Amino acid sequence: MLSFDDPQINQKYLAMKHGGAILHRIIHAAQEKCYPGASAFDIDCFCFQEIKKNNCDPTFLGYNGFPASLVLCLNEEVVHGIPVKEKIISNGDLVTLDLGLTYQGYVVDMAISFVAGDLPNRPAVQLIKTTQKALYSVIDILRPGVHIGDIGYLVEKTAIQNSAHVIYECAGHGVGKAMHEKPTIANYGQSGQGPILHIGQTIAIEPIMALGTNYTENLNDGWTIVTEDGSLAAQSEHTVIITPDGCEILTIE
């Protein structure tokens, strides 16, 4: 385990590392409950209970009025999908879970996409793999002195090379005492441009892509954002901290 010279950074690191391990366990336990026929509402209730059981708070619940602890998106839903009772998972659905929690005053944020059940869905699997490849390609280059534009450039390059499209409207962000802190980290950009990362900075990297478009539409529920053309969307996200030699993933056991 790392130790930072700055006591404040070290306190943040220890809290977010502990919270991130809890979040990792909960979101993957929730994934196991996403079987065909399951209600999104029940999965949200599970996440809420597990977060509270671990002496944490559900960061998303009530954030700007969001009515749930968990964001659950299906197929063409990009982000902010509300886990209502009527949202039932079907065999072969592309499911995205996005979850955040607060531990000792610090926020960690994570998202995973996967295919529910056992029905083959090759386009969904390929899209999910592309978001994962982009995420870990970015993690490999993160270190002090990297520009925010370097991140966006690499994410979009990975998308294009794999016949996917980044969602222009969605972005990663700083995270720590609040869920959304500076800087905004777009999934497109120019290398060498934008703010520079520094030691102890904590950020959420979240490649969000679709099969057919870079653009979205809003549903009437006031939250859910879907692809403009109805094509599949997927997301992979980790919270990381910038270290003297690179970075460390915090949302992992």
PyMOL commands that set and color helices and strands:
alter all, ss='L'
color gray80, all
select helices_A, chain A and resi 7-32+40-53+63-65+122-141+148-161
alter helices_A, ss='H'
color red, helices_A
select strands_A, chain A and resi 57-58+70-74+77-79+94-103+106-115+165-166+171-174+181-186+202-205+208-210+216-218+225-227+233-235+238-242+247-249
alter strands_A, ss='S'
color yellow, strands_A
deselect
rebuild
show_as cartoon
